């Protein structure tokens, strides 16, 4: 087994001797997404409009679901497969930027997934706004060699054009929804409608051509809607659609309660993680209750909840009534990397730093961002930290041991501490009150969305889950963009989850 980032700096991709082969898979021309580009932010405005003028996602989703039901989709929205009691599947989240980091994941994904029965895309299949024209280079082309079905749940970016392209690709080429009556011009809904981003005229004209890249019988999958359940071997996998604002509507909530009554052990896949960045986000259901209340109910037998949306890997083994539910963030499938070094010292829900896992390691995350902003601000000598310096200052700020096994403590200078503070490195809970400036909030809301990079290490990841009647083994595999990790993807985290 190859070294991981927890073993050596080389295992993290630092100083890679040879670039991976992923560029051979890419189209000649790649559109680079910049989230500091005002035009990009304007195109992705619907989330802001929904928070200001009311969220229409639930009503639109219910219209899509009703249309699929009228077309013959199963009323219970359950996909019944013929998988054996022992099988494997992949989970990959937040994939579709269509650039180097997304394609760098593909060789390891294909190598590790050769014997898997299917894959699940967890959130944000296509950036920036889920357009049908973008599916060629951001879905069909990268995964054309994966010889098994791919199911998906939408993320907020897939909803920026009212989910039309997602429904066409994953739900049996669903036709467009009939237009609704125009709202009153001076109402909140009228103002929202006036400013709402909609697909370009003629969007998706090449979709039929793009589909040919994944056209074999083994690759086909049709799902009943944007949320669904899969009965696979001894488990039920439940996928929910959290829309634009990370909540679910009352109709989907009622379905989730009903589908959760099945006696099989269950794994939830959601567009918004329930535990992330040291915080609990239970996911509200319209009309009352939360998704996490359903997950925690022992009668429902959930053993894990995997969420996308945040572009890294995190795992929180939470004790609930004498059993452990694995809450996982898995959004490192290709989009820009959300920092892990901003995560404060974890001490919540009986999960401490000893049990918590993340990838990239916080020190690697800080070193990555110090290089990025040193380059962008043209202050490389000041901002750039070595991976050893970054790891040491993170350990000091959090009051934890060095995470990497083969690592020596580096000297921590005033410059190292200042750069760590400016880039929002986390603190111990008992020191938070003394750190008055909202650096972490500013960092995560302004700096992080512009963090795309085009040279390794990329710190991407995906999951493989191996199911038996007794257990599920969950492994997080890394993709850095270097040839060594491409040929033998390192395992960054592994946990065996009992089903009995």
N, C-alpha and C positions, 0 to 999 in steps of 0.2 A: 504494500500500500504506500502511495506517495505521501510525502510530508504535507501537513496542513499548516495553516497560519498559526495554529496553536503549538506547532513543533519548531518551525524555523521561519526566519524572514524570507528565505527563498520559497518556502511553502506558501507564503502569502503573495508571492509574485514579484517581490522586490528584486530588482537587478536581474530580471529574466534574461537568459542568454539568447533565447530564440523566440520570435513571435509565432503565435499559433497560425493555423491554416485557414482560419475563419474568413479572411478577406476574399478567398476564392469563391465563397458562397454569395457574396454581396453583389448588388447591381453596380454598374459602372458609375452611376450618378446617385448620390445619397443626399437627401435634403436634411440638413442639420437643424434640429429644433433648438431654439434659444428661448427660454422662459423669461428673459429680460427684454425680448423684442415686443414693443407695444402692440404690433399687429397680431402677434400670437396670443397675447393676453386678451385683446379685444375679441378674437375669434372664440376664445374659451370663457366668455363672459357669463354663460347661462347659470353657472353655479352661484355667482354673486347675485344675479338677478333673482334667482329662486330664493335666496336668503333675504333679499330686500322686499320682494313683492309677492311672496308665497311660492311654494314648491308644487309644480304641476305634475311631478314625476309619478305619484301614485295613481292619479287618474289616467295618465297616458299608459302606464304599465298595465292597468286593468283593461284598457281597450285592446292592447296587444294580446293579453291573455285570452280575452273573449274571442278575438279573431282566430287565434290558434285553436281554441276549443271548437269553434264553428267549422274549422278545417279538419277536425277529427283527432286532434291531440288528446291524449288520455286525460280524463277529468282530474285524476289524482296527481298528474304531472310526474309520474314515476317512470323512469327508464329501466326496464327489466332486462338485464343482461344474462348471459349464460356462462359467466366466469366460474371457474372451479373454486373449491374452498381455499386453495392456495394460489395466490396470484399477486401481481405487482402493478402499480400505476404511478404516474408522475404528476406533480403539481408544480406549476410555474406561474408567477404572478407579475403583472405590470410590465409587459413585454414590449409593446409596439412603438418604439421610437425609430426603428428601422436603420440604426446606425451601428457603429463598431461594437458597443457594449452588448446590444441585443444579439448580433451574429456571433459574438465571442462565446456565448452560452451554448450555441447550437451543436458543435462537435461533441462536447461532453454529454449534452442532453441526449443526442442520438446514441452515443456509445453506451451510456448507462441505461438507456431505455430500450435497448434492442429486444428484450424479452417481456416488456410491459404490455398490458392489455389495452390501456388507454391513457390519455393525459387530460388534466383539467387546467384551464387557464383561469386564474383567480384574480380578476379585476383588471381594468384598463388594457384591453386587448390592443387598442389602436390609439395613439396620440397624434395630433393634439386634440381633435374633436370627434374621433370615431368615424371619419368619412369613409364611404365605400371605396373611393378611389385609392385609399391608402392600404387596403387589405392585400394588394399584390405583393409589395415589398416588405410589409410588416407582419404578415401572417402566412399567406400561401407559400411564398418563396422560402423563408427561413425554415419552415417545418415540412417542406415537400418530401423529405426523405424519411419522416417519421411514419412508419407503416402501421398505424393504429388510429382509432378515432380520437378526436380532440373535442371535449365539451368545454363550455365557457360560462362564466358569470360576468356580467358587465361591471365596469367601474364607472366612476363619475365622468371620465372623459368619453366613454362610449355613449353616455347620455347627452352629450353636448349638441348632438343633432337628433335628439328624441329617439335614439336607439334604432333608427331605421336600418342602418347598414348592418348592425349586429344581428337584427332579426332576419335579414336576408341571408346572411352567411350561415348562421347556426340553427335557424328555425325553418328549414324547408323553403327557402326563398320567399318568406312572407311578403305579401304585397303591401304597399304603403297604406297607412291609416287614412280613412276618409277625414277631411278637414272638419274641425268642430265649428259651431257657430261663433262668430266674432264676439268677443266680450265688449262690454260698454267701454267707450274710449277713455273716459276719465276714471275708471276703476283701477285698482291695483293690478288686476289681471290684464286690463287693457294696456296699461303702461308697460307691463312685462312683455306682452305680445308685440308691442311696437318695437322694443329693443331686442327681441329674442333672436339668437343666431339660428339660422336654418341651413340645410344642405344647399350646395351650389346646384344650379339647374343642370341636369344631365349627369349628376354625380353617380358613379358606378357603372358607366357604360362599358368598361373593360372587365367587369366582374366575372362574366362568363369565361373570358380568356384566362383570367387569373385562377379560376377554379380548376383548370386543367392541371395545375401543379400538384394538386391533391385530389386526384380523380379516381384512384383505384378503389375497388370495393372494400378493401380492408380499412381504408382511411375514412369511410363515410360515417357520419354521426348526425342524427336529427334529434334535437331536444324540444320539449313541449313549450318552452317559453324562456324568459330571462331568469326564472328560478325553477328548480327541479330537484328530484331525488333520483339517485342511481342505486338500484339493488344489485350488488356485485358480490358474488360468493357469500361469505358469512356476515357482511357489513352493509349498511345503508349509508351512502354519502349524500348529504343534503347541501344544496347550493342555494344561497339566497342573494337577492339583488337589493343592494342598499342605496341605489339611485344616486342622485346628485349630492345629497347632504348627509349620507350615512345613516339613514333611518329606513324603516319599511312600513308600508301602508297596512291598513287594517285587514284587507282581504288576504294579503300575503301572510300576515301574522296569524290569521285563522288557519290558513293552509299549513303553516309551519307547526302550529300546535297539533294539528291532526296527523301530519306525516311523522311527527316525532313519537307518536304512540306505538309505532311498530316495535315489536320486541327485539329486533336486531340491535347490536351495538352500532353506534353512529359516529360519523365524522362530519362536522360542519365546515363548509367552505363559504367564506363571506367576502364581500368587497371591502369591508372595513373591519380591521382587527378589533377584538374585544379587550385585549391587553396589549398596550404598546407604549414604548418610551417611559416605562415606569408608571403608567396611568391605566385606570380601568375605564373602558368605554362600553357600557352594557348594550348599547344600540336600542333606542326607543322604538316601540311599535305604536303606530297611530291608534288612539283609542285606549291606550294603557298597556302596561307591562313592558318587558324588554326581552330581547333575544337571549341574553345571558341567563335570565330566569328560566327559560325553556331548556337551555343547555345544562344548567345546574340541577334540574329536577332529576332525581335518581331513577325515576320510572322511565325516563327517556333514553337512558344509557348512552349519553354522549361521552366519548373518551378523548376527543380532541376537537379544537376549533381553530381552523387555519384561515387567516385573513391576508388579503393583499393591501394595496393602496400605499403603504409605506415601503420604500424601495431598499430594504435590507432584510436581514433575518434576525428574529428574536424568538426566544422560547421561555415561557413562564409555566412551570409545573405547579398548578394551584390545587391545594387540598380542599376538597368539598365533601363534607359529611363522610370522612374516612376513606375517600377515594381520591385519585389524582386525575385532573383533567389537564391535558397539555394544550395551552393556549400559544399559538404559533403565529408569527408574522413571516410571510414569505412573499415579498414583493421585489426580489432582486433579479427578475428575469430579463432585464434589458434597459429599463428607463434609468435616468440619472440617479446617482446614489444618494439616498438620504443618509445623513451622518448618524453614526452610532455614538461618537464621542460626546454628543450633547445629552445623552441619556444620563440622568443623575444616578447616584448609587441606589441600587434596587433594594427596597425593603417594604414590601407590600403583600397583602394576601398570603402571608406566611412564606413568601418567596424572597430569598435574600440573594446577595451576589454569589453565594456558593452554588445555588441552584440555577440562577439565571444564565442564559447563553445568548450570545449575539455574534453576528458576522456581517461586516468585518469587525475584528476586534477594535475596541475604542482607540487604542494607540495607532493602529493602521488607518483608521478613519481620520484622526487628527493629522497624521503625516500626509495623507492624501490631500486634504483640504488646504494644508499649509503650502503645499506645492502649487496647488491650483490658484490660490489667491496671491501667492507670491508672484506667479507669472502674470496674472491679470492686472494686478496693481503695480507691476514692474518694481517690486520690492523683494526680489527673490532672496537676497542675502539676509534680510530681516525676517521674513515670514517663514521660509522653508525650514522645517524640522526633519531630522532623520527619524526613521521609524523607532530607533532606540530612544531618542530624546522625547518623542511624542508619547511613547509607552510609559516612560518614567514619570512625566509630568501628569499624565492621566492617573497613574497609580497613586501619586501624591495627592492630587485633588480629591480622589474618591476614597482614599485610605484603604486601598486594596493591594494585594501582592501583584507583581508582574504576571501577566496572563500567559505569555509565551514561555514554553518550557526551557528553551535554550536561549536565554537572554540575560545579559548583564545590566545592572543599573547604570544608566548614563547620568552624567553630571547635569543637574538642573540649574539653569541660570535665570537671572531676572528676565532676559529676553524670552526664554522658553516659557516661563510663567505668563508673561504678558501676551504672547501669541496664543497660548492656550485659552486665556480669558477672552481675548478679542474674537476667537473663533468658537466661543460658546461651550467650551469643555465643561462637562457636568461637575457637580459638587456633591459632597456628603449632605444628607438632609439637615444635619445639625449646623451646617454652615450657610445654608441658603439664605437665611434672614440677614446675614451680614453682607451678602452680595446684592446690593440694592439695584444696580443697573440691570435692566431687562435684556442683557446681552443674548441669552439663549433664545428668547422670543424673537428678537430682531434677527438673529442669525438664521433660525429655522424658517422664518417667514420671508426673508429677503434674499439671503445668500444661497440657501440650499437649492431653490428651484433653478439656479443657473449653473448647476454643478456638472453638466455633461462634460465628458472628457473623451479624447480619442486616442489615448495611448495607455497601455497596461501599466499597473494592474487595475482592472475594472471593478473587482470585488462584487461580481454577480453570483447568483446562486439559484438552485432549484431543488426540489424534494423528490425522493423516491420512497414510496411506502410499500412494504412487503407484508401482505396479509395472510394470516393463517387462521384456523378456527379459534386459536388460543391467544394470539398476539398480533399487533401491528408494529413492525419495525420502521421507524421514521428516520431517514438520513438526509442531512443537508449537504449537498455537493457544491463545491465552489467552481467558479469560472473566472479566471483572471485575465485571459487573453494571451498567456504564455503557452508555448508548445508543451512544456512538461505537464502543466495542469490540464491541457486539452487532451493529451493522450491518456492520462490517468487522473480523472477529476478527484481531488482530495475530499475526504469526508470531514466537514467542519463541525458537525454535531450528529449525535446518534442517540436515540432513546427507544426502548422497547416498551410498548404500551399493552398491558394485559386486557383481554376482552372478556375474561371469565371472572 
